[in-house]
């Protein structure tokens, strides 16, 4: 804070960030294809796909920014894409029933920007993640609550995804970072639970709501908690930045409850860096395991929801200070990598970290909006 400004930290950062948040909003909306797809990044070749998770966060941010038509275009692109691949749901559920699950048969986490299945490539990425479908249902329900229209196409697609998650929601898969296969990830189960809870209410589906509550109850048990806080997955007692979402925005647990408070405290102690940013987890080596923009915003959001207004303005300032000269936010910042050797490895393999990462810009919009609402 500049001593001469005469503003509180919260008011100062909110005022300052208002000059740049429009850049993030315009980038999110301007990166959409005419059909409504949102790429993970506009310039990084390997990120030029429509991830359901990333795009749903971007659509949620656009809704919060008043860009309802842009958010609606994303949801209709997802719906049309999934309905064209309806046969894949039947194949995936058959694999679950016959215990023949593999990544090739389960519903993919991403599609090409024209809504097609990703072609096989030498640089193959894990593509079976249940959280992305939960996040889409959650974002769709929020979109409708904010004034979007639940037309027949959106309703049919929501029913299709609900059917998929009722059968595959507890199948071990990759986590939201596309790592650690074959596990029941706490954040993934939370996204599935929240998506089915909200979609069940939207569609009047009591079966979806009951299953969502079953998953929520499971998350509260000893499989997914240790020492009064959430863990990454059963057998791994580390904390993960994605666990912030169990309180906000997913509402799996109350933000003033002990489980969430303990989890956030661990994240602040073990993953938050005083110079700014939040690591994904201890031992992360992807691009050196640096500090992620989107998790910094998530921590700021969480602490605001818990009644702490001190940290979020600092995190917002760090986020905005991490933008390059074009105003683009990266996926992560490598000022303090956990593994300098692996940072060099990934840069040699894939080049610089994805910049812009649209999910980073979405979280910038969200944190700014939260600070503005509380100022």
N, C-alpha and C positions, 0 to 999 in steps of 0.2 A: 504493500500500500504506500502511495506517496503521501507523506505527512501533510502536504499542503492541499490535498484533495478535499478534506473535510467530510469524507464518506467512510462508512464502516467497511471492513473487509468484504462482507457479503455484497453490499451495495456497489462498492467499487468494481469488483470483479464482474458482477452482473452488468453494470454499465459498460465496462470495457469489452466484455464478450459479445455484447449486442452488435458491435461493429463487425464481428467475424462470423457469427452464427448464420447469418444470411448466406454466407459463402457455402457453408455445409448444406443448408437446405437446398440451395440452387444446384449444388453438385449432385445431391441425391436425385432430385427430380430430373435434372438434365442428363443424367447417365442412363435413364430408362430407354429401352428400345421402343419403337412405335407400338409394339404389342404389349408393353408393360413390364418386360423382364428387367431385372436389376442385376448387373454383374457384381461379383465380389470386388473387383477392381477394374478400372477402365483401361489400364496400361500394362498390367502384369499379365503376360500371356497365359500362364497357368491358372490365373484367377478369373479368366473371362468366361465364367459359367454362372448360371443362376442357382446359387445355393438357397434352398428353402429357408434355412435358418437365418443366414445373413440378410437375405432379402426381406424376411418377415420383420426383423429388427428395423431395417430401413423403412419399410412401410409404416411401422408403428411410429417411428420418428416423424415421418411425413404427415401422418394423421395428427400428431401432437402439434405440428407446425401449421395446421390448417390446410395442408395440401391434400384434401380428401380425394380429388380425382386421380392424383398420382398414386395414392395408396390403393384406390379401387382398381386401377389398371394392373397393379402388381397382383392383387388377389385374383383377378379374372385370368391373368396369365397363368398363375399356378393352377387354378381350377381347370382351365381348358387343357393344360398340359397333363394333369393327373387323370382327367377323364379319357384322354387319348390313350393312356397307359393303364386303363382299368384292368386289363387282363393280367398285368404284372401283380396286382394285389391278389388275385385268385391264385397265381402261381406261388407267391410268397406265403400265403396262408396254408397252402397245401404242403409246402416245405416245412412249415412249423408243425403241422399235424403229423407229418411222417418223420420228423427229426432229421431232415436233410437240409437244414439251413446253411447257406453260404452267401457270401457277399454278392455274388453274381445274380442270385435269384431274388433277393430282397429288394424292396423299393429303394431307389437311389436317393442320395441326399442332394444331388444337383443334376441339372439338365443343361443342354446347350441353350443359348439365348433364343433359339427358335423352338424350344420346347421338345427337343429330341433327346434320346438317350445318348449319353456321352460315348463317343467312339473309343474303342480300345486304342490305347497309346502306350508308347514305351514308358512314359512317366505316369504310370497308373497310380491313382490315389484311392485309399479306402473310401467306400461309398455307401456303407450300410450303417446308418445312424438313426436311431428312433427319435432323438430329441428334435430334429428338424421338423418332423411332422407334428409333434406336440406344439412347437413354437408357431407353426402356421395356424393351427386351430386357435391357439391363444390370441394371436394377432388378428385373425379374422373376426373373432368374437368382439375384440376391442374396437375394430373398425366399424362393425355394425352398431355397437353401443354409441359410437361417436357420430352416427348419422348415415353410415353406409347402408346400402340396400342389399338385403339378402335375396337375390334373384334365384331362379331355379338352377342355374349353372353353379353358383356358389353353394347352394344347399346340397346339390347332388355330390359335389366334390367333398364337402364337409362330411357328408354321410359316408362316402367312400373311405376317407382317411380315418374316420371314427371306427369303421369296420376293420380297417387294417390294424389300428393300434389296439383294439380289443383282442386281436389275435396275436399280435407281435410286440406288444408294449413291454413285455418282460423277457424278451429274448436277448441274451447277451450280445453286445455289438461294440463298435468303436465309440469313443466318447466324442464330445462336441469339438474337440481339437483334432479329430481323426487319428487318434492314438489309442493304445491299450485295448486291443480287441478282446472279445470273449468275456467281457465283464458287465455287470449290472451297475452302471454308473449312476451315482446319486443325482447329479444334475440332469441326466437324461431321463431318469424315472420321474423327476420333478416336472420336467417339461411335458412329458406324456400325461401325467396326472393333471396338471393345470389346463392343458389343451382339452382333454376329455371332460374335465369339470365344466369349463366354459362353453365348449361345443354342446355338451349335454343339455345345459340350460338353454342355449340358443335354439337347439333342435327339438327340445322336449324329449330327450332320450334319457330315461331314468337308468337304463343299463349302463350307459357311459358314465353317468354321474356316480353310480355305485362303484364301478370299477376304479374311477378316479380316487374315490375315498379309500378304497382298498389299497391302492398304491401309496397314498399319502400316509396311511397307517403303517405300511411297511417301512417307509422312509424314517419314521420316528423310532423304529426299533433298533436293536443292538447291531444288526447287519451294517447299518449306514451311519451309526454314531459311535463315538468313542470319547470318553471323558467329558461328556456333556456338550459335544459339538459334532457337526457333520464331518464325514470323511469322504474321500474321492470315490471309493468303491469297497465292497467287503474284502478285507485282507490288505488294504493299503490305507494306513492311518494318516497319510499326509492330507493336508488341507489343499483345496484348489480354488482359484479365483472364481470359477463358475458357480461355486456354492453360494456366492452372494445373491444369485437370482432366486434362491428358495424363499427369500423374504420379499424382495422387490426385484422384478415385478410379479413373480409367479404366485405369491401368497400361499405357499405351502405351509409356512409357519408364520406366526405373528412376529413383527419386527421387534416387539418389546418382550419377547419370550427368551428364556435362558438358552435354548438350543441355538437360536440365531445370534444372540449376543456373544456366545462363546465362539461360534464360527467366525464372526466378523473380527473378534479380538485376535484369534489365531492368524487370520489373514493380515491384519495390521502388523502383528509381531513378526510373521515369517515371510510374507510376500510383498508387503508395501515397502517401498524404498523412500527414505526421508527426502531425497532429492526429487522425488516424484515418480509416479507410475507404480504398477502392480505386476508382479510376475505371475505366470500361470500356476506354477507349482515348483517346489524344491526339486532340483535335479533335471529340470527342463533343459534340453539342448537345442531345440529348434531355433535357428538363427542365434544361437548362443544362450537362449533362455533369458531374454531381456524383459523390459517393462512394457506391458500392453496398454495401449490407449483406451481400448474399450473397457478393460478391467479397472483402470483408474476412474473412469466415469461411473462404473458400477459401484465401486467403493464409495465414491462421493454421494451417489444416490442413496446407498444403504445407510450411511451415517446421517444424512439429512432425515431420512425416514425414522431413524432412531433418536432424533432430537439434537444431534450434534451439528451445529452450523459452522464449525471452524475449519474442518478438513476439506469440505467440498470446494470452497472457493480456491484453495491452494491447488487442488487437483485440476480444476478447470483452467487455472492459469498455466499449470504445467502442460496440460493438453494443448492449449493454444500456442504455447511456446515451442511445442514439438513440431509444428507445421513447417513445411519447407517454404521457399520463397514464392511458390505458386499458391500457397495457402492449402496445400494437401497434407493430410495426416497419414502417417504410416501405420502399418499393422503393429509394430513394436519399435521401441527405442533401445539401442544397444549400448548406452553409455556405461552400463555396469553389468556386462554379461556374466552369467554363471559359468559359461564355458567359452572363452575366447577362441579356442581351437575349433569348436563346432560353429562358431560364428563365421570364421574364415571358410570352413567347409561349405556351409550353405550359400555363402556369397559366391563362391567359385562355381557351385552347382546351378544356382537359380538366379544369380545376380542380386541386386539390392532388394531389401524387404519391400513387399507390395506397398506402393504409395501412388495414389491414395487407396486406402482400404475403406470402402464405403461404410462398413459396419463401424469403423472408428468415427466417421463423420456423423453417423446416426446417433452414437452414444454422446457425442459432443452436443448435438441438438437436445437430446433428452436431459442431460445434466444441466445445461443452460436453462431449459424450461423449468426444471425442478427448483433451481436457485431463484429464478424469476418469480415462481409461484410463492416461494417462502420469503421473499424480500419485503 
